[in-house]
C-alpha cells in the first residue's frame, strides 16, 4: 500500500508523541532521525504531487472502515488542512493515553473495561477520518493547481 499525506502526517504525530513521552537519550536521537525522515518524506511527497509525479488518484486511499454507525457515533471531521492535522494530533494523543491504560488492563475494574475498548474503537475511527480528510483536502488542492 502506498503512503498518502494523511498517513505520513499520522506517523509524524505518533513519533512526536514518542518524543514527548521519553527521556531516554538514545531513543530521543533515534526519534529525531525519524522526525527528520518523515518531514523530508512529506516535503518530497507534496513536491511530487504538485509536479504530477504522483497521479491524482493515488493521493487518496480511503480507509473505508466498516462499522455499525448507530451505536458508534464519531465526530465529523471538518476544516482545512491545518486544523485537521491539529485534530489528528489531538486524537492520537487521546488514543495514546487510552492505549496506556490497556497495558495494565488487569488493574482496570471490570465495569470500566467496556468503556476503554469502546473509546479505543471510536478514537481509531476518528483518527482514520482525519487521515482520509487530509488526503481529500490535499487532493483537492493539487487538482486546483
N, C-alpha and C positions, 0 to 999 in steps of 0.2 A: 504494500500500500504506500502510495506516495504521501509525503508530508504536505500539509497546507499551512497557510499563515496562522490559522487558528490553532492548529496542532503545535506549531512551533512556539506560539505565544503561551500556550498551556504548559509546555515543557519549561519555558523560561520562568514562569511564575512558580513552578514547583522547585526549580533549582534555587530561586531566590528565597523560598521558604526554608529550604535545607540550610542555606547560608545563615538565615536568621536564627535557626534553632540549633546551631552547633558552635562550639568554641574550639574544637579540635583544629589546630593549625594545619595539619596535613590535609584534612578533609576540606578546610576552607580554601587552601591553594588549589586543590582539585576542582572544587566548585567554581572558583574564579575562572579557571580554564573553561569549564562547561558554559558559564555565562558568556564568556567571550566567543566561544564557538557558536552558541545559539544566536547571539547578536549578529555575528558575521553571516550565519546562515539565513537569518531573517532579512538582512540587508541584500544579500545575493538573491534571495527568493523574490523580493519586491522588485529589484532591478530586472531580473529575468522576466518577471510577469509584465512589467511595463514595456520591455523591449519585444514582447511577443514570443520569447523563447519558450515560455510555458503557455500552452493553449488555454484559452478562457475556460473551457470545460473541465480542465484539471485543477482549477483554482478552488473548487469546492469538492467536498467529499462528505455528504450529509450522513450524520450518524444514524438516521432513520431508526431511532430507538422505538421498540415495540413494547408498550406497557399499557396497563389499564388506567386510562386517564381520569375516570370519575373518582377514584379514591386516591389518586396520586397527583394532587394539584401542585403544579410548579409555577414559579413566577415567569411572566412573559419577559423575554429579554429584548429590550428596545434600546434605541440610542445610536449614537455614532461610534466610530471605531475606538476612540479613546475611552469613552465611558463603558463600552462593552469589555474592553481589555481590563479596565479597573474592576468591573463586576466579576470577571473571570478570576482575577487575583483574590478578590474578597471571598468568592465561593470556594476557591482552592484552600484558602486559609481556614474557613469553617470546616471543610472536608478533612483537612489535616488534623484538626483538633478532635473531630469525631472518630477518625481512624485511630488516633492515640488512645481514646477511651477503649476501643476494641482490643488493644494489645493486652489489657487487663480485664478481659470480658468476664472472667470468673469473679471479679470483685463487684461487678455491676449487679444490682438487685434484679431478680427475675422480672419484676414489674416494669423495669426500665429498659430491658433488652430489646423489646419490640420497637420502642421509640428510637433507639440507637440505629437499628437496622433500617427503619423507615427513613430516618434522617440521612443516612448514608446513600440510600437509593435516590431520594429526592435531590440531594446536593449533586450527585453524579449526573442526573438528568439535566439539572440546571447548568452544570459545567459543560456538558455536551451541547446544550442550546447556545451557550456563549461561543463555543468553538465554531459551531455552524454559522452563527450570526456574524462573527468576524470574517469568515470565509465569504459569505454572501456580500457583505459590505465591501470587502476588498475586490471581489469580482465585479461588482457594480462600478467601483472607482476605475478599475482597469478598462472596463467596457466603454466608459465615457471618454477615456483618453484619446 
